[in-house]
Amino acid sequence: MIVSAWHVDQIPLMALPPCHWSFQCDTRQTPKGVKRTLNMKMNIRSWDIFLGGPFNIASYAILLQMLAQEVDMHPGILTISAGDVHIYENHFEYIMKQLNRMSKHRAPTLKLNPDKGFWNFEPSDFELVDYDPHPNWKNVPVAI
């Protein structure tokens, strides 16, 4: 399955064309498993890896988990193919701060309400377990 995230007829109305433009799903039988595994590959034409990267990774990982639950499969591997991966100069200060943060925390786990289908999810149907974030920065400039 390949899904295009572009509305080509609307691109002239936008400041920039969308950065993430498609995703593809494939499924595999696990060696010992009863359930199949659903994998996803997303494509990004231009990627602000510092600001956009975490959001894009999290968004598509959540989408993969939602789709896998809908079709009764295990969520598998999220692969990202990016073209113009870049860091803006006005982000260097924040990148250095980020790199100097030390974390002894485990990675959080996302749990979805098992009784909901893909089109019926609401924000309360998502639970992030063991999430202990660092304080957030509200003044990081967005570059366009």
Secondary structure, 3 states (H helix, E strand, C coil): CEEECCCHHHHHHCCCCCCEEEEEEEEEECCCCCCEEEEEEEEEEEEECCCHHHHHHHHHHHHHHHHHHHCCCEEEEEEEEEEEEECCHHHHHHHHHHHHCCCCCCCCEEEECCCCCHHHCCHHHEEEECCCCCCCCCCCCCCC
